[in-house]
Each structure stands twice: as structure tokens, then as C-alpha cells.
Amino acid sequence: QVPRKTAAMIMIERTDTGDKVGVLEPTYNAAQTIGVTIAKPERDNDGAVCRRLVVHKEDDIFAESEFTDMQESVLFTTLSPENPYAIVPSSAQPGLVAPYQLSIYSSVE
């Protein structure tokens, strides 16, 4: 949760592609594009926020980046204090595993 309304920039970057690690850029593959989703986390029977995440309906997703790039994706959004958030980095293709770096920058409005 955030203490008050907050502008946020969330960036996910794969660390196994591009010339940043001395590897040739791979051929573009839409299934390997990456992105980040901000969703509502599950709550346990006592109402406490769990680490588990299950999206039951569209309202469970607060914001989502585009899945257009294989190396990085950036999401700009505003977070409200009334909600807990789960930040979920992912690839367009289920089951794809790759190393990544997640960066979060914020500014209180």
C-alpha cells in the first residue's frame, strides 16, 4: 500500500538480451515480449493481504503495460492509498522463464 496518492513508473527489463550484457539482439518474437501488471492481491480469511495472486475478474487489474518489446516495458500509473497492490512481471508466453530487473520510481502527488 502507498501512504497517499502516488505517481509511479514501473519498469521491467530482461537482463539476458541486448548489448548490455554482450549478447547479440535476438530475432523479434512476439511470444517473448515482456510486461508488467498491477493487480489486486488475494486476502486470507482474516482479511490480511496474501502473497498469492488470482485474477477473478477484470476489476482485479489496476493497470497493465503493453507487451510490445522483448527487452523492456514501462508502465506509468497513479496508485491510490486505499488499495494494496501486487506487481506482476511476466512474458506474453506462459512458461517463459528469463532473468529480469524490476525498477519502481515514485513521486507523491
N, CA, C and O atoms as a GROMACS GRO file, in nm:
protein
  436
    1GLN      N    1   0.083  -0.118   0.000
    1GLN     CA    2   0.000   0.000   0.000
    1GLN      C    3   0.087   0.124   0.000
    1GLN      O    4   0.200   0.122   0.050
    2VAL      N    5   0.035   0.231  -0.056
    2VAL     CA    6   0.107   0.358  -0.057
    2VAL      C    7   0.040   0.452   0.043
    2VAL      O    8  -0.081   0.443   0.063
    3PRO      N    9   0.116   0.543   0.108
    3PRO     CA   10   0.059   0.629   0.212
    3PRO      C   11  -0.041   0.733   0.161
    3PRO      O   12  -0.134   0.770   0.233
    4ARG      N   13  -0.022   0.780   0.038
    4ARG     CA   14  -0.117   0.873  -0.025
    4ARG      C   15  -0.104   0.860  -0.176
    4ARG      O   16  -0.018   0.788  -0.225
    5LYS      N   17  -0.187   0.930  -0.250
    5LYS     CA   18  -0.187   0.918  -0.395
    5LYS      C   19  -0.046   0.939  -0.449
    5LYS      O   20   0.021   1.037  -0.417
    6THR      N   21   0.000   0.842  -0.532
    6THR     CA   22   0.138   0.839  -0.575
    6THR      C   23   0.148   0.812  -0.726
    6THR      O   24   0.085   0.719  -0.776
    7ALA      N   25   0.226   0.894  -0.796
    7ALA     CA   26   0.257   0.867  -0.936
    7ALA      C   27   0.371   0.767  -0.939
    7ALA      O   28   0.468   0.781  -0.865
    8ALA      N   29   0.360   0.665  -1.023
    8ALA     CA   30   0.462   0.560  -1.025
    8ALA      C   31   0.503   0.526  -1.168
    8ALA      O   32   0.421   0.526  -1.261
    9MET      N   33   0.632   0.498  -1.184
    9MET     CA   34   0.684   0.444  -1.308
    9MET      C   35   0.744   0.308  -1.273
    9MET      O   36   0.835   0.299  -1.191
   10ILE      N   37   0.693   0.204  -1.336
   10ILE     CA   38   0.739   0.068  -1.310
   10ILE      C   39   0.800   0.014  -1.438
   10ILE      O   40   0.734   0.013  -1.543
   11MET      N   41   0.925  -0.030  -1.430
   11MET     CA   42   0.995  -0.077  -1.549
   11MET      C   43   1.047  -0.218  -1.526
   11MET      O   44   1.108  -0.247  -1.423
   12ILE      N   45   1.024  -0.304  -1.623
   12ILE     CA   46   1.081  -0.438  -1.622
   12ILE      C   47   1.179  -0.446  -1.738
   12ILE      O   48   1.149  -0.400  -1.849
   13GLU      N   49   1.296  -0.504  -1.713
   13GLU     CA   50   1.399  -0.514  -1.815
   13GLU      C   51   1.463  -0.651  -1.808
   13GLU      O   52   1.514  -0.691  -1.704
   14ARG      N   53   1.460  -0.723  -1.920
   14ARG     CA   54   1.529  -0.852  -1.924
   14ARG      C   55   1.678  -0.828  -1.922
   14ARG      O   56   1.728  -0.734  -1.985
   15THR      N   57   1.750  -0.911  -1.850
   15THR     CA   58   1.895  -0.894  -1.837
   15THR      C   59   1.973  -0.992  -1.924
   15THR      O   60   2.096  -0.997  -1.917
   16ASP      N   61   1.902  -1.071  -2.005
   16ASP     CA   62   1.971  -1.170  -2.089
   16ASP      C   63   1.965  -1.137  -2.238
   16ASP      O   64   2.001  -1.221  -2.320
   17THR      N   65   1.921  -1.015  -2.275
   17THR     CA   66   1.914  -0.976  -2.416
   17THR      C   67   1.982  -0.842  -2.436
   17THR      O   68   2.010  -0.771  -2.340
   18GLY      N   69   2.009  -0.809  -2.559
   18GLY     CA   70   2.065  -0.678  -2.592
   18GLY      C   71   2.213  -0.670  -2.566
   18GLY      O   72   2.273  -0.762  -2.509
   19ASP      N   73   2.274  -0.560  -2.609
   19ASP     CA   74   2.418  -0.546  -2.596
   19ASP      C   75   2.461  -0.503  -2.458
   19ASP      O   76   2.580  -0.483  -2.434
   20LYS      N   77   2.368  -0.487  -2.364
   20LYS     CA   78   2.404  -0.451  -2.227
   20LYS      C   79   2.484  -0.561  -2.160
   20LYS      O   80   2.563  -0.534  -2.069
   21VAL      N   81   2.465  -0.684  -2.203
   21VAL     CA   82   2.539  -0.796  -2.145
   21VAL      C   83   2.627  -0.864  -2.250
   21VAL      O   84   2.674  -0.975  -2.228
   22GLY      N   85   2.650  -0.797  -2.363
   22GLY     CA   86   2.739  -0.850  -2.466
   22GLY      C   87   2.680  -0.962  -2.548
   22GLY      O   88   2.755  -1.039  -2.608
   23VAL      N   89   2.548  -0.973  -2.554
   23VAL     CA   90   2.482  -1.077  -2.631
   23VAL      C   91   2.418  -1.011  -2.752
   23VAL      O   92   2.363  -0.902  -2.740
   24LEU      N   93   2.424  -1.075  -2.868
   24LEU     CA   94   2.358  -1.021  -2.986
   24LEU      C   95   2.208  -1.015  -2.964
   24LEU      O   96   2.151  -1.105  -2.901
   25GLU      N   97   2.144  -0.912  -3.015
   25GLU     CA   98   1.999  -0.897  -3.004
   25GLU      C   99   1.930  -1.012  -3.076
   25GLU      O  100   1.958  -1.036  -3.193
   26PRO      N  101   1.841  -1.084  -3.008
   26PRO     CA  102   1.773  -1.196  -3.073
   26PRO      C  103   1.670  -1.146  -3.174
   26PRO      O  104   1.626  -1.031  -3.168
   27THR      N  105   1.631  -1.233  -3.266
   27THR     CA  106   1.525  -1.202  -3.361
   27THR      C  107   1.396  -1.178  -3.282
   27THR      O  108   1.367  -1.250  -3.187
   28TYR      N  109   1.319  -1.078  -3.323
   28TYR     CA  110   1.195  -1.044  -3.253
   28TYR      C  111   1.099  -1.162  -3.254
   28TYR      O  112   1.078  -1.227  -3.356
   29ASN      N  113   1.041  -1.189  -3.137
   29ASN     CA  114   0.945  -1.297  -3.121
   29ASN      C  115   0.834  -1.245  -3.029
   29ASN      O  116   0.859  -1.224  -2.911
   30ALA      N  117   0.714  -1.223  -3.081
   30ALA     CA  118   0.604  -1.165  -3.004
   30ALA      C  119   0.572  -1.244  -2.878
   30ALA      O  120   0.529  -1.186  -2.778
   31ALA      N  121   0.593  -1.375  -2.880
   31ALA     CA  122   0.565  -1.458  -2.763
   31ALA      C  123   0.662  -1.429  -2.649
   31ALA      O  124   0.633  -1.461  -2.534
   32GLN      N  125   0.778  -1.369  -2.681
   32GLN     CA  126   0.878  -1.340  -2.577
   32GLN      C  127   0.875  -1.196  -2.530
   32GLN      O  128   0.964  -1.154  -2.455
   33THR      N  129   0.775  -1.118  -2.571
   33THR     CA  130   0.765  -0.981  -2.521
   33THR      C  131   0.732  -0.984  -2.372
   33THR      O  132   0.672  -1.079  -2.323
   34ILE      N  133   0.773  -0.879  -2.303
   34ILE     CA  134   0.753  -0.874  -2.158
   34ILE      C  135   0.667  -0.754  -2.120
   34ILE      O  136   0.654  -0.659  -2.196
   35GLY      N  137   0.611  -0.760  -2.001
   35GLY     CA  138   0.530  -0.651  -1.950
   35GLY      C  139   0.511  -0.666  -1.800
   35GLY      O  140   0.563  -0.758  -1.737
   36VAL      N  141   0.436  -0.573  -1.744
   36VAL     CA  142   0.410  -0.575  -1.601
   36VAL      C  143   0.263  -0.542  -1.578
   36VAL      O  144   0.205  -0.458  -1.646
   37THR      N  145   0.204  -0.609  -1.480
   37THR     CA  146   0.064  -0.590  -1.444
   37THR      C  147   0.057  -0.551  -1.297
   37THR      O  148   0.130  -0.606  -1.214
   38ILE      N  149  -0.030  -0.457  -1.264
   38ILE     CA  150  -0.057  -0.423  -1.124
   38ILE      C  151  -0.197  -0.475  -1.094
   38ILE      O  152  -0.294  -0.433  -1.158
   39ALA      N  153  -0.206  -0.565  -0.997
   39ALA     CA  154  -0.333  -0.631  -0.969
   39ALA      C  155  -0.364  -0.628  -0.820
   39ALA      O  156  -0.279  -0.594  -0.738
   40LYS      N  157  -0.487  -0.663  -0.788
   40LYS     CA  158  -0.533  -0.671  -0.650
   40LYS      C  159  -0.491  -0.806  -0.593
   40LYS      O  160  -0.528  -0.910  -0.648
   41PRO      N  161  -0.413  -0.809  -0.483
   41PRO     CA  162  -0.373  -0.938  -0.426
   41PRO      C  163  -0.488  -1.005  -0.350
   41PRO      O  164  -0.584  -0.939  -0.310
   42GLU      N  165  -0.477  -1.134  -0.333
   42GLU     CA  166  -0.574  -1.211  -0.255
   42GLU      C  167  -0.567  -1.170  -0.108
   42GLU      O  168  -0.466  -1.118  -0.062
   43ARG      N  169  -0.674  -1.196  -0.035
   43ARG     CA  170  -0.676  -1.176   0.110
   43ARG      C  171  -0.709  -1.310   0.175
   43ARG      O  172  -0.784  -1.391   0.119
   44ASP      N  173  -0.652  -1.333   0.294
   44ASP     CA  174  -0.683  -1.457   0.365
   44ASP      C  175  -0.816  -1.443   0.439
   44ASP      O  176  -0.884  -1.341   0.426
   45ASN      N  177  -0.853  -1.543   0.516
   45ASN     CA  178  -0.982  -1.542   0.588
   45ASN      C  179  -0.993  -1.430   0.690
   45ASN      O  180  -1.103  -1.389   0.725
   46ASP      N  181  -0.878  -1.381   0.739
   46ASP     CA  182  -0.876  -1.270   0.836
   46ASP      C  183  -0.871  -1.134   0.768
   46ASP      O  184  -0.872  -1.032   0.836
   47GLY      N  185  -0.866  -1.131   0.635
   47GLY     CA  186  -0.862  -1.005   0.562
   47GLY      C  187  -0.720  -0.954   0.535
   47GLY      O  188  -0.704  -0.849   0.474
   48ALA      N  189  -0.619  -1.027   0.581
   48ALA     CA  190  -0.481  -0.986   0.557
   48ALA      C  191  -0.441  -1.016   0.412
   48ALA      O  192  -0.488  -1.113   0.353
   49VAL      N  193  -0.356  -0.931   0.357
   49VAL     CA  194  -0.311  -0.949   0.218
   49VAL      C  195  -0.218  -1.070   0.210
   49VAL      O  196  -0.126  -1.084   0.291
   50CYS      N  197  -0.243  -1.156   0.111
   50CYS     CA  198  -0.161  -1.275   0.088
   50CYS      C  199  -0.060  -1.246  -0.022
   50CYS      O  200  -0.073  -1.148  -0.095
   51ARG      N  201   0.039  -1.332  -0.035
   51ARG     CA  202   0.135  -1.322  -0.144
   51ARG      C  203   0.079  -1.384  -0.272
   51ARG      O  204   0.133  -1.361  -0.380
   52ARG      N  205  -0.027  -1.461  -0.259
   52ARG     CA  206  -0.088  -1.529  -0.374
   52ARG      C  207  -0.168  -1.429  -0.456
   52ARG      O  208  -0.223  -1.333  -0.403
   53LEU      N  209  -0.175  -1.453  -0.586
   53LEU     CA  210  -0.250  -1.365  -0.675
   53LEU      C  211  -0.334  -1.449  -0.769
   53LEU      O  212  -0.282  -1.535  -0.841
   54VAL      N  213  -0.464  -1.424  -0.768
   54VAL     CA  214  -0.556  -1.488  -0.862
   54VAL      C  215  -0.646  -1.377  -0.916
   54VAL      O  216  -0.713  -1.308  -0.839
   55VAL      N  217  -0.646  -1.360  -1.047
   55VAL     CA  218  -0.732  -1.259  -1.108
   55VAL      C  219  -0.865  -1.324  -1.139
   55VAL      O  220  -0.875  -1.409  -1.227
   56HIS      N  221  -0.968  -1.282  -1.065
   56HIS     CA  222  -1.101  -1.340  -1.082
   56HIS      C  223  -1.184  -1.265  -1.185
   56HIS      O  224  -1.264  -1.324  -1.257
   57LYS      N  225  -1.164  -1.134  -1.192
   57LYS     CA  226  -1.241  -1.053  -1.285
   57LYS      C  227  -1.157  -0.934  -1.330
   57LYS      O  228  -1.051  -0.906  -1.273
   58GLU      N  229  -1.203  -0.865  -1.431
   58GLU     CA  230  -1.128  -0.753  -1.488
   58GLU      C  231  -1.099  -0.645  -1.386
   58GLU      O  232  -0.996  -0.578  -1.395
   59ASP      N  233  -1.187  -0.626  -1.288
   59ASP     CA  234  -1.167  -0.523  -1.184
   59ASP      C  235  -1.048  -0.554  -1.094
   59ASP      O  236  -1.002  -0.466  -1.021
   60ASP      N  237  -0.998  -0.677  -1.097
   60ASP     CA  238  -0.882  -0.714  -1.014
   60ASP      C  239  -0.751  -0.658  -1.071
   60ASP      O  240  -0.648  -0.662  -1.004
   61ILE      N  241  -0.754  -0.607  -1.194
   61ILE     CA  242  -0.634  -0.550  -1.256
   61ILE      C  243  -0.646  -0.398  -1.254
   61ILE      O  244  -0.740  -0.341  -1.309
   62PHE      N  245  -0.548  -0.332  -1.188
   62PHE     CA  246  -0.547  -0.186  -1.179
   62PHE      C  247  -0.482  -0.122  -1.301
   62PHE      O  248  -0.530  -0.020  -1.351
   63ALA      N  249  -0.373  -0.180  -1.350
   63ALA     CA  250  -0.301  -0.125  -1.466
   63ALA      C  251  -0.217  -0.235  -1.530
   63ALA      O  252  -0.178  -0.331  -1.464
   64GLU      N  253  -0.190  -0.218  -1.660
   64GLU     CA  254  -0.108  -0.317  -1.731
   64GLU      C  255  -0.030  -0.248  -1.842
   64GLU      O  256  -0.085  -0.165  -1.916
   65SER      N  257   0.097  -0.281  -1.855
   65SER     CA  258   0.178  -0.225  -1.963
   65SER      C  259   0.148  -0.299  -2.092
   65SER      O  260   0.083  -0.404  -2.092
   66GLU      N  261   0.198  -0.244  -2.203
   66GLU     CA  262   0.186  -0.312  -2.331
   66GLU      C  263   0.295  -0.418  -2.341
   66GLU      O  264   0.403  -0.402  -2.286
   67PHE      N  265   0.266  -0.525  -2.410
   67PHE     CA  266   0.362  -0.632  -2.435
   67PHE      C  267   0.409  -0.618  -2.579
   67PHE      O  268   0.362  -0.689  -2.668
   68THR      N  269   0.504  -0.525  -2.603
   68THR     CA  270   0.547  -0.497  -2.740
   68THR      C  271   0.698  -0.512  -2.760
   68THR      O  272   0.745  -0.513  -2.873
   69ASP      N  273   0.773  -0.522  -2.652
   69ASP     CA  274   0.919  -0.525  -2.661
   69ASP      C  275   0.972  -0.647  -2.587
   69ASP      O  276   0.919  -0.685  -2.483
   70MET      N  277   1.077  -0.707  -2.641
   70MET     CA  278   1.136  -0.825  -2.577
   70MET      C  279   1.233  -0.788  -2.466
   70MET      O  280   1.261  -0.871  -2.380
   71GLN      N  281   1.284  -0.666  -2.465
   71GLN     CA  282   1.386  -0.630  -2.368
   71GLN      C  283   1.334  -0.551  -2.249
   71GLN      O  284   1.377  -0.575  -2.137
   72GLU      N  285   1.240  -0.457  -2.271
   72GLU     CA  286   1.191  -0.378  -2.158
   72GLU      C  287   1.048  -0.333  -2.181
   72GLU      O  288   0.999  -0.328  -2.294
   73SER      N  289   0.983  -0.299  -2.071
   73SER     CA  290   0.848  -0.245  -2.075
   73SER      C  291   0.834  -0.148  -1.959
   73SER      O  292   0.883  -0.174  -1.849
   74VAL      N  293   0.765  -0.036  -1.984
   74VAL     CA  294   0.748   0.068  -1.882
   74VAL      C  295   0.600   0.096  -1.865
   74VAL      O  296   0.525   0.104  -1.962
   75LEU      N  297   0.558   0.110  -1.739
   75LEU     CA  298   0.420   0.140  -1.706
   75LEU      C  299   0.418   0.266  -1.620
   75LEU      O  300   0.484   0.272  -1.516
   76PHE      N  301   0.342   0.367  -1.663
   76PHE     CA  302   0.320   0.488  -1.584
   76PHE      C  303   0.178   0.479  -1.531
   76PHE      O  304   0.084   0.456  -1.608
   77THR      N  305   0.161   0.499  -1.400
   77THR     CA  306   0.028   0.489  -1.340
   77THR      C  307   0.022   0.571  -1.213
   77THR      O  308   0.125   0.618  -1.164
   78THR      N  309  -0.098   0.589  -1.159
   78THR     CA  310  -0.117   0.654  -1.030
   78THR      C  311  -0.175   0.552  -0.934
   78THR      O  312  -0.273   0.484  -0.965
   79LEU      N  313  -0.113   0.540  -0.817
   79LEU     CA  314  -0.156   0.445  -0.715
   79LEU      C  315  -0.230   0.520  -0.605
   79LEU      O  316  -0.188   0.628  -0.564
   80SER      N  317  -0.340   0.461  -0.557
   80SER     CA  318  -0.420   0.522  -0.451
   80SER      C  319  -0.395   0.450  -0.319
   80SER      O  320  -0.367   0.330  -0.318
   81PRO      N  321  -0.405   0.524  -0.206
   81PRO     CA  322  -0.374   0.462  -0.076
   81PRO      C  323  -0.475   0.358  -0.028
   81PRO      O  324  -0.444   0.280   0.061
   82GLU      N  325  -0.594   0.357  -0.085
   82GLU     CA  326  -0.694   0.262  -0.035
   82GLU      C  327  -0.672   0.119  -0.079
   82GLU      O  328  -0.739   0.029  -0.030
   83ASN      N  329  -0.579   0.096  -0.169
   83ASN     CA  330  -0.561  -0.039  -0.224
   83ASN      C  331  -0.422  -0.095  -0.195
   83ASN      O  332  -0.323  -0.022  -0.203
   84PRO      N  333  -0.414  -0.225  -0.162
   84PRO     CA  334  -0.284  -0.293  -0.167
   84PRO      C  335  -0.260  -0.333  -0.314
   84PRO      O  336  -0.356  -0.348  -0.390
   85TYR      N  337  -0.135  -0.350  -0.352
   85TYR     CA  338  -0.104  -0.382  -0.492
   85TYR      C  339  -0.009  -0.500  -0.500
   85TYR      O  340   0.076  -0.520  -0.414
   86ALA      N  341  -0.026  -0.579  -0.606
   86ALA     CA  342   0.068  -0.685  -0.641
   86ALA      C  343   0.125  -0.648  -0.778
   86ALA      O  344   0.050  -0.629  -0.873
   87ILE      N  345   0.258  -0.639  -0.787
   87ILE     CA  346   0.324  -0.608  -0.914
   87ILE      C  347   0.370  -0.740  -0.974
   87ILE      O  348   0.447  -0.814  -0.912
   88VAL      N  349   0.323  -0.769  -1.095
   88VAL     CA  350   0.346  -0.899  -1.157
   88VAL      C  351   0.421  -0.881  -1.290
   88VAL      O  352   0.360  -0.844  -1.390
   89PRO      N  353   0.553  -0.908  -1.291
   89PRO     CA  354   0.625  -0.908  -1.419
   89PRO      C  355   0.596  -1.038  -1.492
   89PRO      O  356   0.586  -1.143  -1.429
   90SER      N  357   0.582  -1.031  -1.625
   90SER     CA  358   0.552  -1.154  -1.698
   90SER      C  359   0.590  -1.140  -1.845
   90SER      O  360   0.623  -1.032  -1.893
   91SER      N  361   0.585  -1.254  -1.913
   91SER     CA  362   0.606  -1.257  -2.057
   91SER      C  363   0.471  -1.285  -2.124
   91SER      O  364   0.378  -1.333  -2.059
   92ALA      N  365   0.462  -1.255  -2.252
   92ALA     CA  366   0.337  -1.281  -2.323
   92ALA      C  367   0.309  -1.430  -2.332
   92ALA      O  368   0.193  -1.472  -2.335
   93GLN      N  369   0.414  -1.510  -2.336
   93GLN     CA  370   0.401  -1.655  -2.346
   93GLN      C  371   0.410  -1.718  -2.207
   93GLN      O  372   0.513  -1.703  -2.141
   94PRO      N  373   0.306  -1.787  -2.161
   94PRO     CA  374   0.314  -1.855  -2.032
   94PRO      C  375   0.428  -1.956  -2.030
   94PRO      O  376   0.453  -2.025  -2.129
   95GLY      N  377   0.496  -1.964  -1.918
   95GLY     CA  378   0.603  -2.062  -1.900
   95GLY      C  379   0.740  -2.016  -1.941
   95GLY      O  380   0.838  -2.084  -1.912
   96LEU      N  381   0.751  -1.900  -2.007
   96LEU     CA  382   0.882  -1.848  -2.045
   96LEU      C  383   0.952  -1.796  -1.921
   96LEU      O  384   0.897  -1.712  -1.849
   97VAL      N  385   1.072  -1.843  -1.896
   97VAL     CA  386   1.149  -1.801  -1.779
   97VAL      C  387   1.274  -1.729  -1.827
   97VAL      O  388   1.346  -1.780  -1.912
   98ALA      N  389   1.299  -1.610  -1.772
   98ALA     CA  390   1.417  -1.532  -1.809
   98ALA      C  391   1.453  -1.440  -1.693
   98ALA      O  392   1.365  -1.399  -1.618
   99PRO      N  393   1.582  -1.408  -1.677
   99PRO     CA  394   1.621  -1.314  -1.571
   99PRO      C  395   1.575  -1.173  -1.607
   99PRO      O  396   1.573  -1.137  -1.725
  100TYR      N  397   1.539  -1.094  -1.506
  100TYR     CA  398   1.494  -0.958  -1.531
  100TYR      C  399   1.527  -0.869  -1.412
  100TYR      O  400   1.560  -0.916  -1.303
  101GLN      N  401   1.518  -0.739  -1.437
  101GLN     CA  402   1.534  -0.640  -1.331
  101GLN      C  403   1.404  -0.561  -1.326
  101GLN      O  404   1.353  -0.519  -1.430
  102LEU      N  405   1.350  -0.541  -1.206
  102LEU     CA  406   1.228  -0.464  -1.188
  102LEU      C  407   1.265  -0.338  -1.113
  102LEU      O  408   1.323  -0.345  -1.004
  103SER      N  409   1.232  -0.221  -1.170
  103SER     CA  410   1.261  -0.091  -1.107
  103SER      C  411   1.131  -0.017  -1.084
  103SER      O  412   1.043  -0.017  -1.171
  104ILE      N  413   1.118   0.046  -0.969
  104ILE     CA  414   0.998   0.122  -0.935
  104ILE      C  415   1.041   0.261  -0.889
  104ILE      O  416   1.120   0.275  -0.796
  105TYR      N  417   0.988   0.362  -0.955
  105TYR     CA  418   1.014   0.501  -0.919
  105TYR      C  419   0.882   0.566  -0.886
  105TYR      O  420   0.782   0.541  -0.954
  106SER      N  421   0.879   0.649  -0.781
  106SER     CA  422   0.751   0.709  -0.743
  106SER      C  423   0.770   0.853  -0.698
  106SER      O  424   0.879   0.896  -0.661
  107SER      N  425   0.658   0.925  -0.702
  107SER     CA  426   0.654   1.064  -0.659
  107SER      C  427   0.517   1.088  -0.599
  107SER      O  428   0.416   1.061  -0.664
  108VAL      N  429   0.512   1.138  -0.477
  108VAL     CA  430   0.384   1.164  -0.412
  108VAL      C  431   0.322   1.288  -0.475
  108VAL      O  432   0.388   1.391  -0.489
  109GLU      N  433   0.195   1.278  -0.511
  109GLU     CA  434   0.125   1.392  -0.574
  109GLU      C  435   0.076   1.489  -0.470
  109GLU      O  436   0.015   1.591  -0.503
   0.00000   0.00000   0.00000
